[in-house]
Amino acid sequence: MKKYDSLIFELSNPDRRAFEIPKNDVEEVSLESFLPKESLRKEAPELPQVSQVDLMRHYTNLSNKNYGLDTGFYPLGSCTMKYNPKINEDMARLPSFTETHPMQDDALVQGNLELMDNLDQMLCEITGMDKMTLQPIAGSHGEMLGLMLMKAYHQDKGDTKRTKIIVPDSSHGTNPASAAMAGLDVVTIESKENGEIDLGELKDALGDDVAGLMLTNPNTLGLFEKQIQDIAKAVHEAGGLLYYDGANTNAIMGITRPGDMGFDIVHLNLHKTFTTPHGGGGPGSGPVGVKERLVPYLPVPFVEKKEAGYKLSYDSPKSVGKISNYYGNFGIYLRAYVYILSMGYNGLKRASEVAVLNANYLMYSLKDHYKLAVDRPCKHEFVLAGINTDIAEMPTVNIAKRLLDYGHHPPTVYFPLIVNEALMVEPTETESKEMLDDFIQAMKDIVEESKNDPELVKTAPHTTPVRKLDEVGAARNPIVRWKPEE
Amino acid sequence: MSELYFTKKHEWVKVEGEHATIGISDYAQEQLGDIVFIELPDVDEDFERGDDFGVVESVKAASDIYMPISGKVVEINEELEDSPDLVNEDAMTNWMVKVEITNKEELADLLSEDQYKDFIEEE
């Protein structure tokens, strides 16, 4: 790849412009006349000044270094990096959507409101919940809302001593973080070796001070929590609620539903399961669905269907209030709506089946070269416990870096924490058998290299725009802002 | 005379009289990889056994560190704030906190060095 590593600031030349603003043909108004003096800056900002052609080349060169789903395989476990069909983009660009504004009167955006109402019902049907809010703009945002709802529910019943939330030690890092943000105390329980909940541990932790349990199913090791109904029963009997982290929904669409398993609150990651853009900061969308008894606490506004048409309603006295600007990321969940309509029930079910098939194909193809965290058919993802040390020794981090030279994005590494040298692989349903075979071959080749030429693997990557990065230096002494040379 | 104990969460405890010095084991630092940040409690803070009293952040993960015994913090190793990598260099001498022990009976529940060695071999 062509070497290019300039910053836009370094290209700056005070005589150049990418665009000239036309001469002002109305009367000039001085800034001082309408802004307070202390709001005015004394010096002009040091914005880079470049010609248009330099500007275009700069960003095009940078974008060529980018790696994404449109460039290659991205088996990042727990992230569901599946291909985003372009029909989503086509529909999102329809002027009837792009030319609407959230401040418009309900009567002028009936189509948008109808879409929100329909999507709410579809997501309810997929998850087995009674009502959804589309407001959360990320999975973690959905988690936080879910916990706020849990809290509101208990408090409304006068049950104020429920301050604890139980999370298994294999849970996603956002779970304890969201619980802490929502003002709840986190109680971590140890999972069994296969990542499943230890029912005994759970029962010991339950009590009249527990607000609920946060869980993913399939769990972080990609295994279905078979005792889920017993778990739900135990939590409900102790007066708690069950929260479903939707990170792993890609394994179960059309097959089972969190609502049927006994969960009370669910969040979905539309940017994972429902093909809206993922990574690079999103924007994401993390709708939250609840069972009937929690509906009164959902955020406002919500869409109501009246005889005269759709209407945004704020009439919900027990609501936790508004949790995002306007109505969440409309342009994003509209893409998920398009995806669901293009796939249909059978299509979504097929997607989950193929996602599970692909993951098992990879897992069993790699089982002689790598250690399996659990030797049992997986769902949509699986965890390897590092290289097979009978063949060669090589830390997981070096295997991940070497994969870059083979043109693949590495899997998630060192997560979940309960597996040593973890490599967490999620191929998704959108990859062909040829691509999976290419990845399997690369993973096997790296094992051979680790045996015959370990230095090659340890010094990888060799072919990327930048070589092995100093992660310790970056964490300890980050340089986050460019400064002109003195 | 000092006695050395370990926990299943990979902390070590060195007991001298009424005081205990606490750190993380060599196995723990090796599993964590390069440590980039260590957060320690304030002096005079009280902890119950099992409470998390700090965080160790490495290039791989951020992990809580747990109090092996109940006690009050009397000293923290301030050197680790600027040089957390000392724990990677020698986890057994670069301690984290010193506490005044509240309940010496709790020591009976800790692992001896040999028990700990057996435990990590099983891991």
Interface residues (C-beta under 8 A of the other chain):
Chain A: G173 V397 V413 Y414 F415 L417 N420 E471 V472 A475 R476
Chain B: Q31 G33 D34 V36 F37 E57 V59 K60 A61 A62 S63 D85 E123
